[in-house]
Amino acid sequence: AMPPRPTPDGVMSDTKPTTSSSAPAAASKRVSPRENFAQLRATYGDALLKFIASVMFGLKGAMLGVIGTSALPYAQNYLKLSAKELQRYGIVAAFPWTVKPIIGMTSDLFPIGGYHKRYYIALTSIIGSAAIIMLAMTDFKPGMGPMYVLGLLAVNAQVATADLLTEGKYTERMRENPSKSSDMVSFVWMCITLGGVFATVVSFFSIRSKNYNSLLWIAVPLSAQAVFTSLAGWLPEEKVGDPDAESATKRAQGKELWRKNFAVFAMSIFMAIMCLLLAVVQFLQLSNSYVDLAVTLGVTFVLSVSMYVCLPRPIANVTFFLFLTSVLSVSFGSAMSYWFTVDEKCLPDGPHFDYLFYSVYTSIIARVCGAIGIYLFQVFFSNANVRFAFWMSAVLSSVASIGDYIIVHRWNKQWGISDKAFYLVGDTILEPIVGMMASMPSVVLMSKMCPENMEATMFAILASFSNLGGSLSSALGVFAMDLAGIKTDLKSSEGGSCDFSGLPNLIFYCGILFPLISIPLTFVFVPNINMQDVVNLDTGKRERKTNDDKESEPLLAANK
């Protein structure tokens, strides 16, 4: 859905704000930031670092930040969307993030002007900038939701393309310079975080003055700068010459890679078709929720089967586990966002948080707490058993929802605790810490299941399955909200007709109980290894370490 603020995976997401999953590991040797940055410049070059800043700070952090902050005010005040409509449109807007493997395959197979990356980023940036200008110039009214979500779809396409292709370049450089890989990941994470902080700061003035449209105008230069940086050649990339002039060895290697991994590429195309089907169904806003449910369950089943048809069994097991647990984490974030922010006409006994508190003040605290969660994961789980890490992830995710259960029941008021104070402790401080600690095991495990010479493609496929699982989770959440009788009609003449009586049950079943389903699944689908172990992709078991591996490298050193 469209939240008051974005996650790194796109503008319209129905979760609380998080920091990037590419967060750095604790370095074993402390050096000053200036010395560290000088070493990065010497290793990777100024041009690549500047382009990473352009994409990660300018697009993924700052631009998505300001547009995401504007999303909830636009949905409630201009478009008058219900919580279910909001969540449906969120699935549509997130579509580009679920088809990243297709974006990567297209850029690899069909260079534009002799370049595999440059002009793809420039072209999508031109489209994205134009879409933001269109959004900023339009006087949105009820019934214009499809136009709004198509604009955000173009924005997400820009960021997803730039993110993937930039990621491909710096991970390539990281393989060439493994000793500085953790520093590169730290730099990327820092750019995204600082971009998010910048977005929060500039959003303060627009939200305080209730000039939500100005947020979109702020996003225009942040989007357009990527057109300049890509066309200027800041992303280091050699121009592809005449295919006949390329070395026979390189062409033979490419053909062999395609032949050996044809099933993987075919699955990427098939997955894109399923994603498109899901997006179209959600965009049409069908009145029969059981049709939505049938499509959601059908897509889930078909994709689950395709994993085992196209992937080696150990990789398929892990992919299925991450995908299924993501799907079963049924998302109803838009209902929670509405419960916290609608006025007294819609919810007389609600918290009635203003956007400044809900979208700006708490966002700053949440970003800091997300970083704390990363640190705690590194301290307590950096060499833990992977299954145990997922058990703790499930338990922590379940416990984190108890705070929502308490505040929705209004027990905090009976205890003499104000809504803002309780929200700050639970959703703003504890939930980002728990959320980041819960997401890290998935990131680490995905990075271990990538075959040699297929790292970028396979990681993109695994990440896309995870993103698609989130979309399916949101689709199930729409059905669950309908089943629970959640109503958020902001178009009525009385100023709002709402019913949140079923929200406590949603939190109990979908937020507290469902995450625990992943615990027994780990015994079947997750390899019994430690975080630092290397996985044999043929057997799915731990490979014995050599003497060279005696000293463990930082856990998240190259796991972007």
C-alpha positions as CSV (number, residue, x, y, z in Angstrom):
1,A,0.0,0.0,0.0
2,M,1.0,3.7,0.0
3,P,2.5,4.4,3.4
4,P,3.4,7.7,5.0
5,R,6.9,6.9,4.2
6,P,8.7,4.4,1.8
7,T,10.8,1.4,2.3
8,P,13.9,0.8,0.1
9,D,11.9,-1.6,-2.1
10,G,9.5,1.0,-3.5
11,V,7.3,4.0,-3.0
12,M,4.1,2.2,-2.1
13,S,4.7,-0.3,0.6
14,D,2.4,-1.0,3.5
15,T,5.1,-1.6,6.1
16,K,6.7,0.7,8.6
17,P,9.9,2.5,7.6
18,T,13.0,0.4,7.5
19,T,16.5,0.7,6.6
20,S,18.1,-1.1,3.7
21,S,18.8,-4.8,3.9
22,S,22.3,-4.0,2.5
23,A,23.4,-2.6,5.8
24,P,27.1,-3.0,6.7
25,A,28.6,-5.5,9.0
26,A,30.8,-4.4,11.9
27,A,34.3,-4.0,10.7
28,S,37.0,-6.0,12.3
29,K,39.5,-3.2,12.1
30,R,38.4,0.4,12.9
31,V,39.7,3.2,10.6
32,S,38.7,6.8,10.5
33,P,35.8,7.7,8.1
34,R,38.1,10.0,6.1
35,E,40.7,7.2,5.6
36,N,38.0,4.7,4.8
37,F,36.6,7.0,2.1
38,A,40.0,7.6,0.6
39,Q,40.6,3.9,0.3
40,L,37.2,3.5,-1.4
41,R,38.1,6.2,-3.9
42,A,41.4,4.5,-4.6
43,T,39.8,1.1,-5.0
44,Y,36.6,1.9,-6.9
45,G,37.2,5.3,-8.5
46,D,35.4,8.6,-8.1
47,A,33.0,8.1,-11.0
48,L,31.4,4.9,-9.6
49,L,31.1,6.4,-6.1
50,K,29.4,9.5,-7.5
51,F,27.0,7.4,-9.5
52,I,26.2,5.3,-6.5
53,A,25.4,8.5,-4.6
54,S,23.2,9.7,-7.4
55,V,21.2,6.5,-7.4
56,M,21.2,5.5,-3.7
57,F,21.1,8.9,-2.1
58,G,19.2,10.8,-4.8
59,L,16.7,8.2,-6.0
60,K,16.4,5.3,-3.6
61,G,16.8,7.4,-0.4
62,A,15.7,11.0,-1.0
63,M,13.3,10.8,-4.0
64,L,11.4,7.7,-2.8
65,G,11.4,9.3,0.7
66,V,9.6,12.5,-0.3
67,I,7.2,10.8,-2.7
68,G,6.4,8.1,-0.1
69,T,5.7,10.7,2.5
70,S,3.2,12.4,0.3
71,A,1.4,9.1,-0.5
72,L,-0.8,8.8,2.6
73,P,-2.0,12.5,2.6
74,Y,-2.8,12.2,-1.1
75,A,-4.7,8.9,-0.6
76,Q,-6.8,10.2,2.3
77,N,-7.3,13.9,1.4
78,Y,-7.4,14.1,-2.4
79,L,-8.1,10.6,-3.8
80,K,-10.3,9.6,-0.8
81,L,-9.2,6.0,-1.2
82,S,-10.3,3.3,1.3
83,A,-7.6,1.2,3.0
84,K,-8.3,-1.7,0.7
85,E,-8.1,0.5,-2.4
86,L,-4.8,1.9,-1.1
87,Q,-3.4,-1.6,-0.6
88,R,-4.5,-2.8,-4.0
89,Y,-2.8,0.1,-5.7
90,G,0.3,-0.5,-3.7
91,I,0.6,-3.9,-5.3
92,V,0.4,-2.4,-8.7
93,A,2.9,0.4,-8.0
94,A,5.4,-2.2,-6.7
95,F,5.3,-4.2,-9.9
96,P,8.7,-3.1,-11.3
97,W,10.4,-4.5,-8.1
98,T,9.0,-7.9,-8.7
99,V,10.4,-8.2,-12.3
100,K,14.0,-7.1,-11.7
101,P,15.4,-10.3,-13.3
102,I,13.6,-9.4,-16.6
103,I,15.1,-5.9,-16.4
104,G,18.5,-7.3,-15.9
105,M,18.1,-9.9,-18.7
106,T,16.9,-7.3,-21.1
107,S,19.8,-4.9,-20.5
108,D,22.3,-7.8,-20.8
109,L,20.9,-9.1,-24.1
110,F,19.9,-5.9,-25.8
111,P,22.4,-3.0,-25.3
112,I,21.3,0.4,-26.4
113,G,23.9,2.5,-28.3
114,G,26.5,0.0,-27.3
115,Y,25.9,0.2,-23.6
116,H,24.1,-2.3,-21.4
117,K,23.3,0.0,-18.5
118,R,23.7,3.7,-19.3
119,Y,20.8,4.3,-21.6
120,Y,18.4,2.1,-19.8
121,I,18.9,4.2,-16.7
122,A,18.7,7.4,-18.7
123,L,15.5,6.3,-20.5
124,T,13.6,5.2,-17.4
125,S,14.8,8.3,-15.5
126,I,13.3,10.5,-18.3
127,I,10.0,8.6,-18.0
128,G,10.2,8.8,-14.2
129,S,10.8,12.5,-14.1
130,A,8.0,13.1,-16.5
131,A,5.7,11.0,-14.4
132,I,6.5,13.0,-11.3
133,I,5.9,16.3,-13.1
134,M,2.5,14.9,-14.3
135,L,1.7,14.0,-10.7
136,A,2.7,17.4,-9.4
137,M,0.7,19.3,-12.0
138,T,-2.5,17.3,-11.6
139,D,-5.3,18.4,-9.3
140,F,-6.2,15.0,-8.0
141,K,-9.8,14.3,-7.0
142,P,-11.7,11.2,-6.0
143,G,-11.9,8.7,-8.8
144,M,-8.4,9.5,-10.1
145,G,-6.6,6.7,-8.3
146,P,-5.7,4.8,-11.5
147,M,-3.9,7.8,-12.9
148,Y,-2.0,8.4,-9.6
149,V,-0.9,4.8,-9.3
150,L,0.3,4.6,-12.9
151,G,2.5,7.7,-12.2
152,L,4.0,5.9,-9.2
153,L,4.5,2.8,-11.3
154,A,6.7,4.8,-13.7
155,V,8.6,6.2,-10.7
156,N,9.2,2.7,-9.3
157,A,10.3,1.5,-12.7
158,Q,13.0,4.2,-12.7
159,V,14.4,3.4,-9.3
160,A,14.2,-0.4,-9.7
161,T,16.1,-0.2,-13.0
162,A,18.8,2.2,-11.7
163,D,19.1,0.2,-8.5
164,L,19.5,-3.2,-10.2
165,L,22.0,-2.0,-12.9
166,T,24.1,0.0,-10.4
167,E,24.1,-2.9,-8.0
168,G,25.3,-5.1,-10.9
169,K,28.3,-2.8,-11.5
170,Y,29.4,-2.4,-7.9
171,T,29.0,-6.1,-7.0
172,E,31.2,-6.8,-10.0
173,R,33.8,-4.5,-8.6
174,M,33.4,-6.0,-5.2
175,R,34.3,-9.4,-6.6
176,E,37.4,-7.9,-8.1
177,N,38.3,-6.2,-4.7
178,P,36.9,-8.5,-2.0
179,S,39.0,-6.9,0.8
180,K,37.0,-3.7,0.4
181,S,33.6,-5.3,-0.3
182,S,32.2,-4.5,3.2
183,D,33.3,-0.9,2.9
184,M,31.4,-0.6,-0.4
185,V,28.2,-2.0,1.2
186,S,28.7,0.4,4.1
187,F,28.9,3.3,1.6
188,V,25.8,2.2,-0.2
189,W,23.9,1.8,3.0
190,M,25.1,5.2,4.2
191,C,23.9,6.9,0.9
192,I,20.4,5.4,1.2
193,T,20.2,6.3,4.9
194,L,21.4,9.9,4.4
195,G,18.9,10.2,1.5
196,G,16.1,9.1,3.7
197,V,17.2,11.6,6.4
198,F,17.3,14.4,3.8
199,A,13.7,13.4,2.6
200,T,12.5,13.5,6.2
201,V,14.0,16.9,6.8
202,V,12.6,18.5,3.7
203,S,9.2,16.8,4.2
204,F,8.9,18.5,7.6
205,F,8.2,21.9,6.1
206,S,5.7,20.6,3.5
207,I,3.8,18.5,6.0
208,R,3.7,21.2,8.6
209,S,2.2,23.7,6.1
210,K,-0.1,20.9,4.6
211,N,1.4,21.7,1.2
212,Y,1.6,18.0,0.1
213,N,1.9,18.9,-3.6
214,S,5.3,20.6,-2.9
215,L,6.7,17.2,-2.0
216,L,6.3,16.1,-5.6
217,W,8.0,19.2,-6.9
218,I,10.9,18.5,-4.6
219,A,11.1,15.0,-6.1
220,V,11.5,16.3,-9.7
221,P,15.1,17.4,-9.5
222,L,16.0,14.4,-7.4
223,S,14.7,12.2,-10.2
224,A,16.0,14.3,-13.1
225,Q,19.6,14.3,-11.8
226,A,19.8,10.6,-12.7
227,V,19.3,11.6,-16.4
228,F,22.4,13.7,-16.3
229,T,24.6,11.3,-14.3
230,S,23.8,8.4,-16.5
231,L,24.3,10.2,-19.8
232,A,27.5,11.8,-18.5
233,G,29.0,8.3,-18.1
234,W,29.5,8.3,-14.4
235,L,28.7,4.6,-14.3
236,P,31.9,3.0,-15.6
237,E,30.9,0.8,-18.5
238,E,32.8,-0.3,-21.6
239,K,31.0,0.3,-24.9
240,V,30.1,-3.0,-26.7
241,G,31.6,-3.2,-30.1
242,D,30.5,-5.2,-33.1
243,P,29.5,-8.7,-31.8
244,D,31.6,-10.2,-34.6
245,A,34.6,-8.5,-33.2
246,E,34.2,-9.9,-29.7
247,S,36.4,-12.8,-28.6
248,A,35.1,-16.2,-29.5
249,T,35.9,-17.3,-26.0
250,K,33.6,-14.7,-24.5
251,R,30.8,-15.6,-26.9
252,A,31.2,-19.3,-26.2
253,Q,31.1,-18.6,-22.4
254,G,27.9,-16.6,-22.8
255,K,26.2,-19.3,-24.9
256,E,27.2,-22.0,-22.4
257,L,25.9,-20.0,-19.5
258,W,22.6,-19.5,-21.3
259,R,22.4,-23.2,-22.1
260,K,23.1,-24.4,-18.6
261,N,20.8,-21.9,-17.0
262,F,18.0,-21.7,-19.6
263,A,15.5,-23.0,-17.0
264,V,16.4,-20.1,-14.7
265,F,15.9,-17.5,-17.4
266,A,12.6,-19.1,-18.5
267,M,11.4,-19.0,-14.9
268,S,12.2,-15.3,-14.7
269,I,10.0,-14.7,-17.7
270,F,7.2,-16.9,-16.3
271,M,7.4,-15.1,-13.0
272,A,7.1,-11.7,-14.8
273,I,3.9,-13.0,-16.4
274,M,2.5,-14.0,-13.1
275,C,3.4,-10.7,-11.5
276,L,1.6,-8.9,-14.4
277,L,-1.5,-11.0,-13.9
278,L,-1.5,-10.1,-10.2
279,A,-1.0,-6.4,-10.8
280,V,-3.8,-6.3,-13.5
281,V,-6.3,-8.0,-11.1
282,Q,-5.5,-5.6,-8.3
283,F,-5.6,-2.6,-10.7
284,L,-9.1,-3.5,-11.9
285,Q,-10.4,-3.4,-8.2
286,L,-12.7,-6.4,-8.7
287,S,-15.8,-6.3,-6.5
288,N,-15.7,-10.1,-5.8
289,S,-12.9,-10.6,-3.3
290,Y,-13.0,-14.3,-3.8
291,V,-11.8,-13.8,-7.3
292,D,-8.8,-11.9,-5.9
293,L,-8.2,-14.8,-3.5
294,A,-8.4,-17.4,-6.2
295,V,-5.9,-15.5,-8.4
296,T,-3.5,-14.9,-5.4
297,L,-3.6,-18.6,-4.3
298,G,-3.2,-19.7,-7.9
299,V,-0.2,-17.5,-8.6
300,T,1.3,-18.7,-5.3
301,F,0.8,-22.4,-6.2
302,V,2.1,-22.1,-9.8
303,L,5.2,-20.2,-8.8
304,S,5.9,-22.6,-6.1
305,V,5.8,-25.5,-8.6
306,S,8.0,-23.6,-11.0
307,M,10.7,-23.2,-8.5
308,Y,11.2,-27.0,-8.2
309,V,10.9,-27.4,-12.0
310,C,13.5,-24.8,-12.8
311,L,15.9,-24.7,-9.9
312,P,18.2,-27.2,-8.2
313,R,16.5,-28.8,-5.2
314,P,18.6,-27.1,-2.5
315,I,18.1,-23.6,-4.0
316,A,14.4,-24.4,-4.7
317,N,13.9,-25.3,-1.0
318,V,15.3,-22.0,0.2
319,T,13.5,-20.0,-2.4
320,F,10.2,-21.7,-1.5
321,F,10.7,-21.1,2.2
322,L,11.5,-17.4,1.8
323,F,8.6,-17.0,-0.7
324,L,6.0,-18.9,1.4
325,T,6.9,-17.2,4.7
326,S,6.6,-13.9,3.0
327,V,3.2,-14.7,1.5
328,L,2.0,-16.0,4.9
329,S,3.0,-12.8,6.6
330,V,-0.4,-11.4,5.6
331,S,-0.1,-7.7,5.3
332,F,-2.8,-5.2,6.4
333,G,-0.6,-2.2,6.8
334,S,-2.9,0.2,5.1
335,A,-5.6,-0.6,7.7
336,M,-3.2,0.2,10.5
337,S,-2.1,3.4,8.8
338,Y,-5.8,4.5,8.6
339,W,-6.5,3.5,12.1
340,F,-3.7,5.7,13.4
341,T,-4.4,8.8,11.2
342,V,-8.1,9.1,10.4
343,D,-10.1,11.8,12.2
344,E,-12.7,11.6,14.9
345,K,-15.5,11.5,12.3
346,C,-14.2,8.2,11.0
347,L,-12.9,6.8,14.3
348,P,-14.1,8.7,17.4
349,D,-11.9,6.9,19.9
350,G,-8.8,6.7,17.6
351,P,-5.3,8.2,18.1
352,H,-5.9,10.8,15.4
353,F,-2.2,11.2,14.7
354,D,-1.3,14.1,12.4
355,Y,1.0,13.4,9.4
356,L,3.8,15.4,11.0
357,F,4.1,13.0,13.9
358,Y,3.3,9.9,12.0
359,S,5.3,10.6,8.8
360,V,8.2,12.8,9.9
361,Y,9.1,12.7,13.6
362,T,8.7,9.0,14.1
363,S,10.5,8.3,10.8
364,I,13.7,9.8,12.1
365,I,13.6,7.7,15.2
366,A,12.7,4.6,13.2
367,R,15.8,4.9,11.0
368,V,18.1,5.1,14.0
369,C,16.4,2.1,15.5
370,G,16.7,0.1,12.3
371,A,20.4,0.7,12.4
372,I,20.5,-0.5,16.0
373,G,18.7,-3.7,14.9
374,I,21.4,-4.3,12.3
375,Y,24.0,-3.9,15.0
376,L,22.2,-6.3,17.4
377,F,21.9,-8.9,14.7
378,Q,25.6,-8.7,14.0
379,V,26.4,-9.0,17.7
380,F,24.1,-11.9,18.6
381,F,23.4,-13.8,15.4
382,S,26.5,-13.2,13.2
383,N,27.6,-16.9,13.5
384,A,24.4,-18.4,14.8
385,N,22.7,-21.4,13.3
386,V,20.5,-20.3,10.3
387,R,17.5,-22.2,11.5
388,F,17.8,-20.7,15.0
389,A,18.0,-17.2,13.4
390,F,14.8,-17.8,11.6
391,W,13.1,-19.2,14.8
392,M,14.1,-16.0,16.6
393,S,13.0,-13.9,13.6
394,A,9.5,-15.5,13.7
395,V,9.2,-15.1,17.5
396,L,10.4,-11.4,17.3
397,S,8.0,-10.6,14.5
398,S,5.1,-12.1,16.4
399,V,6.0,-10.3,19.6
400,A,6.3,-7.0,17.7
401,S,2.7,-7.2,16.8
402,I,1.5,-7.4,20.4
403,G,2.0,-3.6,20.7
404,D,-0.5,-3.0,17.9
405,Y,-2.9,-5.5,19.5
406,I,-2.7,-3.6,22.8
407,I,-3.1,-0.1,21.4
408,V,-6.0,-1.1,19.1
409,H,-7.8,-2.6,22.1
410,R,-7.0,0.8,23.8
411,W,-5.5,-1.0,26.9
412,N,-2.7,1.6,26.9
413,K,-5.3,4.3,27.7
414,Q,-6.5,2.2,30.7
415,W,-2.9,2.0,31.9
416,G,-2.6,5.7,31.7
417,I,-0.2,5.7,28.7
418,S,-0.9,8.2,25.9
419,D,-1.2,6.9,22.3
420,K,1.8,8.9,21.1
421,A,4.0,7.6,24.0
422,F,2.9,4.0,23.4
423,Y,3.4,4.3,19.7
424,L,6.9,5.7,20.1
425,V,8.0,2.8,22.3
426,G,6.3,0.1,20.3
427,D,6.0,0.9,16.6
428,T,8.7,3.5,16.4
429,I,11.5,2.1,18.5
430,L,11.0,-1.6,19.1
431,E,9.3,-2.6,15.8
432,P,12.1,-1.2,13.5
433,I,14.8,-3.0,15.6
434,V,12.8,-6.2,15.6
435,G,12.0,-5.9,11.9
436,M,15.6,-5.4,10.8
437,M,16.8,-8.3,13.0
438,A,14.0,-10.5,11.5
439,S,14.9,-9.6,7.9
440,M,18.7,-10.2,8.1
441,P,18.6,-14.0,8.1
442,S,16.8,-13.9,4.7
443,V,19.3,-11.6,3.2
444,V,22.2,-13.7,4.3
445,L,20.7,-17.0,3.2
446,M,19.8,-15.6,-0.2
447,S,23.4,-14.6,-0.8
448,K,24.6,-18.1,0.0
449,M,22.3,-19.8,-2.7
450,C,23.8,-18.1,-5.8
451,P,25.8,-20.3,-8.2
452,E,29.1,-19.2,-9.5
453,N,28.9,-16.8,-12.5
454,M,25.2,-16.5,-11.8
455,E,25.4,-14.5,-8.6
456,A,23.7,-11.3,-9.8
457,T,20.9,-13.0,-11.8
458,M,20.2,-15.6,-9.1
459,F,20.2,-13.0,-6.3
460,A,17.8,-10.8,-8.4
461,I,15.5,-13.9,-8.8
462,L,15.6,-14.7,-5.1
463,A,15.0,-11.1,-4.2
464,S,12.2,-10.8,-6.7
465,F,10.5,-13.9,-5.3
466,S,10.7,-12.2,-1.9
467,N,9.2,-9.0,-3.3
468,L,6.5,-10.9,-5.1
469,G,5.8,-12.7,-1.8
470,G,5.2,-9.3,-0.3
471,S,2.8,-8.4,-3.0
472,L,0.9,-11.6,-2.6
473,S,0.9,-11.0,1.1
474,S,-0.7,-7.6,0.5
475,A,-3.3,-9.2,-1.8
476,L,-4.2,-11.7,0.9
477,G,-4.3,-8.8,3.3
478,V,-7.0,-7.1,1.1
479,F,-9.1,-10.3,1.3
480,A,-8.5,-10.5,5.1
481,M,-9.6,-6.9,5.6
482,D,-12.7,-7.6,3.6
483,L,-13.4,-10.8,5.6
484,A,-12.8,-8.9,8.9
485,G,-15.3,-6.2,7.8
486,I,-12.8,-3.4,7.8
487,K,-14.4,-0.3,6.3
488,T,-12.8,3.1,5.6
489,D,-15.1,5.1,3.4
490,L,-13.7,8.6,3.3
491,K,-16.1,9.7,0.5
492,S,-19.3,9.8,2.5
493,S,-21.1,13.1,3.1
494,E,-20.6,12.8,6.9
495,G,-16.8,12.9,6.4
496,G,-16.1,9.3,6.9
497,S,-17.8,5.9,7.5
498,C,-15.4,3.5,9.2
499,D,-15.5,0.2,10.9
500,F,-12.3,-1.1,12.6
501,S,-14.0,-3.6,14.9
502,G,-12.4,-6.6,13.1
503,L,-8.9,-5.1,13.3
504,P,-7.9,-6.8,16.6
505,N,-8.6,-10.2,15.1
506,L,-6.5,-9.3,12.0
507,I,-3.6,-8.4,14.3
508,F,-4.0,-11.5,16.4
509,Y,-4.1,-14.0,13.5
510,C,-2.1,-12.4,10.8
511,G,0.4,-10.4,12.9
512,I,0.9,-12.7,16.0
513,L,0.1,-16.3,14.9
514,F,0.9,-16.5,11.2
515,P,4.7,-15.6,11.5
516,L,5.1,-18.6,13.8
517,I,4.2,-21.0,10.9
518,S,7.8,-20.5,9.6
519,I,9.3,-22.3,12.6
520,P,8.3,-25.9,11.6
521,L,9.0,-25.2,8.0
522,T,12.7,-24.5,8.7
523,F,13.3,-28.2,9.5
524,V,12.2,-29.1,6.0
525,F,13.4,-26.3,3.7
526,V,16.3,-24.5,5.5
527,P,19.8,-26.0,5.5
528,N,21.2,-26.8,8.9
529,I,24.2,-24.5,8.7
530,N,25.7,-21.5,10.6
531,M,25.6,-18.0,9.2
532,Q,29.3,-18.0,8.2
533,D,29.2,-21.4,6.5
534,V,29.5,-22.0,2.8
535,V,26.7,-24.0,1.3
536,N,27.3,-26.8,-1.3
537,L,24.5,-26.0,-3.8
538,D,24.4,-29.6,-5.0
539,T,23.7,-31.1,-1.6
540,G,22.4,-28.1,0.4
541,K,24.8,-28.9,3.2
542,R,27.7,-27.1,4.7
543,E,31.1,-27.3,3.0
544,R,34.1,-27.8,5.1
545,K,36.2,-24.7,5.5
546,T,39.8,-24.5,4.3
547,N,42.6,-22.9,6.3
548,D,42.2,-19.7,4.3
549,D,38.7,-19.4,5.7
550,K,39.8,-19.7,9.4
551,E,39.1,-16.0,10.0
552,S,35.5,-15.2,9.2
553,E,34.8,-12.2,7.0
554,P,32.1,-9.6,7.9
555,L,28.8,-11.3,7.6
556,L,27.1,-8.9,5.3
557,A,30.2,-7.9,3.4
558,A,29.0,-8.7,-0.1
559,N,25.3,-9.4,0.4
560,K,23.7,-6.5,-1.3
